[in-house]
């Protein structure tokens, strides 16, 4: 399967799982847990089937490499990525609460479903660029 299509598919599955997870928030606890577990199992099965039907291209033989000391630039980049990632998680959580409060104030009949749709689309849009960049880099070799 084309690496770009794989990137879009993986982002779509991520957005779908995120949306289902949040939409299940309005269910009673037992049904919520069952629904979330079913979503995880189902989407994992879909991803597994997709990966087995369209395997990656020939794996390159890896050459054993001796461990190198970490580069300072890599450590700074890793730290910056951790800070940005944490900020995005906190920001997304604040946005979720704000959207949910707005939906409830507006009297939406199913605010968690609407929130799940919004956050699922946000998750898709947020994960797609990075996966496309990775796919592009892989194609360039």
N, C-alpha and C positions, 0 to 999 in steps of 0.2 A: 504494500500500500504506500502511496506517496506520503512522504514525511509531512507535507503540509496538511493533507487530509487527516493524518493521524493526530496532528497538533490540534486541529479544529475539533475532531471527535473527542479527544481527551478533555479539552476545555468544555465542550458541550456536556459531557458526562459529569464533570466537576460542577458545572452550573446546575444541572438537573438534580444531582445529589444534594447540593446546598439548598436548593429551593424546596425539595421534598422534606428535608430535615427541619427547616424552619416552618413550613406549612403544617407539619405534624404537631406543632406547638399548641394548637387549640384542641387537640384530642385529649381524652382522659389518659392518665399515666400508662396504664397497661396497653391501650391501643397505640399510644404514641411510641412506646418502646417497640412494639411489634411492627408498626409501620416503618420506623426508622431502620430496624434490623432487616426487614424485607427489602427496603430500598437499597441498603448497602450490599446485601447478598445478590440481588438482581443486577444491579449495575456492575458489580464485580464480575459476575458471570458474563455479562455482555462484553466487558472489556477483555476478559479472558478469551472468549470466543473470537472476538475481533483480532486479538493478538495471535491466536493459533491459526486463524484463517489467513491472516496477512502477516507472516513473520517478518522480522527485520531482515534487511539485506545481510549478506554474508558477514558474519562477525569477523573482525580483524583479529589476527593473532596478537596477543599482547606480549610484549617483551618485558621480561622481569626488569624492574628498575630499582636501583638502590634508593633508599629514602633520602630525600633532600631536606635540608633545614627550611622551614617556612620563610617565604619572602615577606618582607615588611609590607609591601604593597598589597599582597594577598591577605595578610592579617587585617589591614585597615579596611579593605574591601569587604571582608567577612564581617567585621564589626559594624560597618555602615549598613550592610544588608540586614543584619540582625536588628539594628535600631529602626530601619525603615519598615521591616516586616512587623515588628511590634507596634509601631505607630499605625500601620494599616489595620492591624487587628483591632486596636483600640478605636480607631476612627470608624471602622465598619460597624462595630458594636454600638457606638453612639448613634450612627446613622440609622441602624435598625431600630433602636429605641425611639428615636425621633419619628421615623416613619410609622411605627406601630402606634404611637400616641396620636399622631395625626389621623390615622385610619380609624382608630377607636373614637376619637372626637367627632369625626365626620359621620359616625354611625354605620360604618361599613359592615355588612352582614357577616363577612368572614375575613377579619383583618389579618390573621396569620397566613391565610392562603395568598392574599394580595402581597403581603410582605415577602413570602417565600418566592413569589414570582419576581418581584423587584430585586431581591438579593441574589436570586439565581442568575438573573441577567447580569447583574453587577459582577458576580463571580466569574461568569463566562467572559465578560469583557476584560476583567482584570487578569485572568490567567492566559488568555489567548496571545497577547503580544509576546510575552516571554517564550512561550512554546513555539511561536512562529520564528522568532529569532534563533532559537536553538535548532529548529528544523532547517533554517536557511544556512546556518553555520555548518550543520552536518552535510548538507548537499555540496557546499563549497569545498569540503574536505579539509 
